[in-house]
Amino acid sequence: MIKVAITGGAGSGKSTVARMFKDLGVPVLDSDQAARQAVAVGTPAWQELRRRYGPEYFRADGALDRAKVAARVFADSGEKRRLEEIIHPRVAQEIKQRLGDLARQGTPLALVEVPLLFEAGLEAAYDKIIVVDVDAADQVRRLGARDGRSAAEIAGILQAQLPLKDKVKKADYVIDNRGDLKATLKQVKIIMGELQKSS
């Protein structure tokens, strides 16, 4: 089975591209979803974070207040690293298990949306890497519109990530997401065809 990572910068359109592949019939796993499951109420990671941050970083239903934690860690690189040390290994294990299940089912091709692929040093786990590329101004605009984050928060998020131009250099395939959805889908279909030939 060919394992393909989809990555890019915050607000570059990774999830949009991942949905396009999914609509074309490719299994797509989501690292962010796996991260949410890793910190679900009562899990070992949840208990560790509760001890670390205290009850004020959790909602009334017990769930981690992800927005509040994000605001804290993006203002402190050391805190961000400690959070990643708790969550990343568990997410990697969950994704590895799901990919194993797909391989045993005879799936020829699977994609995983991995926002922090290079930052977490996970690129060696994949056969091919797709990077979704946009201009920095587009990232800022999309993050503001999508998440309602402040300019300071957005700057912190982008500074914590490897610059998109450096990710593009490491990619096997680059999707230019500066145009409309039709232009993006056209690129997705071309890459899909090449991956299917490889598999």
C-alpha positions in Angstrom: 0.0 0.0 0.0 1.3 3.5 -0.9 1.1 5.8 2.1 0.8 9.5 1.2 0.9 12.5 3.5 -0.9 15.7 2.7 0.6 18.7 4.5 1.0 22.5 4.1 0.8 25.5 6.3 -2.1 26.6 8.5 -4.9 28.0 6.3 -3.4 26.6 3.1 -6.3 24.4 2.3 -5.1 20.9 3.3 -8.5 19.8 4.4 -10.1 20.9 1.2 -7.6 18.9 -0.8 -8.0 15.9 1.5 -11.8 16.0 0.9 -11.2 16.1 -2.9 -9.2 12.9 -2.7 -11.8 11.3 -0.4 -14.5 12.2 -2.9 -12.4 10.4 -5.5 -12.6 7.2 -3.4 -9.3 7.3 -1.6 -9.3 6.5 2.2 -8.1 9.7 4.0 -7.1 9.7 7.7 -7.0 12.9 9.7 -4.2 13.5 12.2 -6.2 16.3 13.9 -9.1 13.9 14.4 -6.7 11.4 15.9 -5.3 14.1 18.2 -8.8 14.9 19.4 -9.4 11.3 20.2 -6.0 11.1 22.0 -7.1 13.8 24.4 -10.7 12.6 24.8 -12.1 12.7 28.4 -10.5 10.1 30.6 -7.6 9.0 28.2 -4.1 8.9 29.6 -3.2 12.1 27.6 -6.2 13.9 29.0 -5.2 13.0 32.5 -1.6 14.2 31.9 -2.9 17.5 30.4 -5.3 18.0 33.3 -2.4 17.6 35.8 -0.3 20.0 33.7 -2.7 22.8 33.0 -5.4 22.5 35.7 -9.2 22.6 35.5 -9.3 26.1 34.0 -8.1 24.7 30.7 -11.1 22.3 30.5 -14.7 22.9 29.6 -17.7 22.1 31.8 -18.2 18.7 30.1 -14.6 17.8 31.0 -13.2 18.2 27.4 -10.0 20.0 26.8 -10.5 23.6 25.8 -8.3 23.4 22.7 -8.6 27.1 21.9 -7.4 28.1 25.3 -4.5 25.6 25.2 -3.6 26.8 21.7 -3.4 30.4 22.8 -1.1 29.4 25.6 1.3 27.2 23.6 1.6 29.4 20.6 2.9 32.1 22.9 5.5 29.8 24.5 7.6 27.5 22.3 8.8 25.5 25.3 5.2 24.9 26.3 4.3 23.9 22.8 7.1 21.3 22.7 5.9 19.8 26.0 2.4 19.5 24.7 3.6 17.8 21.5 5.6 15.4 23.6 2.4 14.3 25.2 0.2 14.1 22.1 2.4 13.3 19.0 3.5 9.8 20.0 -0.1 8.8 20.7 -1.4 10.3 17.4 1.4 8.6 15.4 0.5 5.2 17.0 -3.2 5.7 16.2 -2.4 6.6 12.5 0.0 3.6 12.2 -2.7 1.3 13.5 -5.3 2.6 11.1 -2.9 2.4 8.1 -2.1 -1.2 9.1 -5.8 -2.0 9.1 -6.2 -0.6 5.6 -3.1 -2.5 4.3 -4.5 -5.8 5.7 -7.8 -5.0 3.8 -5.8 -4.8 0.6 -6.2 -1.0 0.1 -3.7 0.0 -2.6 -3.5 3.7 -1.6 -4.2 5.8 1.5 -3.7 9.4 2.4 -3.1 11.0 5.8 -3.6 14.7 6.5 -0.6 15.6 8.7 -0.4 19.4 9.4 2.9 19.2 11.3 4.5 16.5 9.2 8.0 18.1 8.9 7.9 19.8 12.3 7.2 16.5 14.0 9.8 14.6 11.9 7.2 12.2 10.5 8.0 12.4 6.8 9.9 9.0 6.8 6.7 7.2 7.6 5.2 8.1 4.2 6.1 7.0 0.6 5.0 10.3 -1.0 4.3 13.8 0.3 1.8 16.3 -1.1 2.2 19.9 0.0 -0.7 22.4 -0.5 0.8 25.8 -1.3 -0.7 29.3 -1.0 0.6 32.9 -0.4 1.2 33.9 3.2 -1.4 36.7 2.9 -4.0 34.0 2.0 -3.1 32.0 5.1 -3.6 35.0 7.4 -6.9 35.9 5.7 -8.2 32.3 5.9 -7.2 31.8 9.5 -8.8 35.0 10.6 -12.0 34.2 8.7 -12.2 30.5 9.7 -11.1 30.6 13.3 -11.7 34.2 14.3 -8.1 34.3 15.7 -6.3 37.5 16.6 -3.4 38.8 14.5 -1.0 37.9 17.3 -2.4 34.3 17.5 -2.1 33.9 13.7 1.5 35.2 13.8 2.3 32.7 16.5 0.8 29.8 14.6 2.7 30.6 11.4 6.0 31.3 13.2 5.7 27.9 14.9 5.6 26.1 11.5 8.2 25.5 8.9 7.7 28.1 6.2 5.6 26.9 3.3 8.4 27.6 0.8 10.6 25.1 2.7 7.9 22.5 2.8 7.4 22.9 -1.0 11.1 22.0 -1.5 10.6 18.7 0.4 7.4 17.7 -1.5 6.9 14.9 -4.1 3.8 16.8 -5.4 2.8 20.4 -4.9 -0.8 21.6 -5.2 -1.1 25.3 -5.9 -4.2 26.4 -4.0 -4.2 30.1 -5.0 -6.9 29.6 -7.7 -10.5 28.5 -7.6 -11.7 25.0 -6.4 -11.9 23.8 -10.0 -8.2 24.5 -10.6 -7.3 22.7 -7.4 -9.4 19.7 -8.2 -7.7 19.5 -11.6 -4.3 19.2 -9.9 -5.7 16.6 -7.4 -7.0 14.4 -10.3 -3.6 14.5 -12.1 -1.8 13.5 -8.9 -4.4 10.8 -8.2 -3.7 9.3 -11.6 0.0 9.2 -11.0 -0.4 7.7 -7.6 -2.7 5.0 -9.0 -0.2 4.1 -11.6 2.5 3.7 -8.9 0.2 1.5 -6.8 
